[in-house]
């Protein structure tokens, strides 16, 4: 009886110690991910750790970064969870992320050409994502649209008014797409391609998931999206297809512990859960369909599931530089808005005129008209700043991240907007003159 009593006491003491060490309480995560991603993880994590609650605060990536910075003196956030690695670089540079040594095993150093984790240990990749083109097959058939394969395909006249994209200033994943094109093609050629495609946009949306929703429903034919939007739509039975263009990349979506977290133990537990086999398997959920960073998980994936660790397409993708992106994030997002989002009507008018003149020249050639058409295209492609200027301290200093715009930021935005208006008006005029000569 004494031995039994002693054993019971030891067992109860061990259980009490285990419970004392087990994570408990509320953990708060700020994320750009939609409920389709966060809800399955909340359910799985809370089931794995009884007594823990995951509070999800949804903000777009730029807003999340600013929120963490603005609340650092009285931090109530435990985790930052988003796709854009350059956003984590911004937080790391401002000492707003905590260093942590991950315990999870089985995850390689790289996915495609990109490091899975931050080498300094402040944020960690939990899923991989690529960027490309999604389209609705029924819409395409009804409107006689060919299957796109490359970014430049979307600049063809046949796609005019059939393409949608989210604003990179509102969507971290769209920012990565735009930055990928700029890094893959170079600053001037990249912006030329982006603006040629933009001339065919039907609209620029405020939220990244508006684009796949519109493609799924057939409101628009083609969307520039992150891959998992298409994969989850296909799993749900929507008639959509997706392609990775040649100029694209695959980078990790990330998780990082915010400096001075209110509940460090649970924050660390959530990071480990995301990277565990159980957490990685959640990515295969039909509502999520992201690419796990643990290669072993693909054995449980559907037969047609992309595998960045075996598929040759991923090894050919460009090497994305988050450092380059971080230096010019504000400039790239603002340029897109001032040259495209807020000037879309003028850009579309000029593009429509160029399409008409090009079609007329196919029927009746005219040397002067072709020269004017080339000048019109160059006018659209022109940029108000160079690559070096966009990354310069002068331009970076104009965007302070404050709630209110500085006078310098307003001045820069107005200058770029006026530049775009003038260039698009010039392009339209030259294209219309070319059309007259070709008739």
Secondary structure, 3 states (H helix, E strand, C coil): CHHHHHHHHHHHHHHHHHHHHCCCEEEEEEECCCHHHHHHHHHHHHHHCCCEEEEEEECCHHHHHHHHHHCHHHCCCCEEEECCHHHHHHHHHCCCECCCCCCCCCCCCEECCEECECCCCCCEEEEEEEEEEEEEHHHHHHCCCCCCCCHHHHHCHHHCCCEEEECCCCCHHHHHHHHHHHHHHCHHHHHHHHHHHHCCEEEEECCHHHHHHHHHHCCCCEEEEEHHHHHHHHHCCCCEEEECCCCCCEEEEEEEEECCCCCHHHHHHHHHHHHCHHHHHHCCCCCCCCEECCHHHHHHCCCCCCCCCCCHHHHCCCCCCHHHHHHHHHHHHHHHHHHCHHHHHHHHHHHHHHHHHHHHHHHCCCHHHHHHHHHHHHHHHCCCCCHHHHCCHHHHHHCCCCCCCCHHHHHHHHHHHHHHHHHHHHHHHHHHHHHHHHC
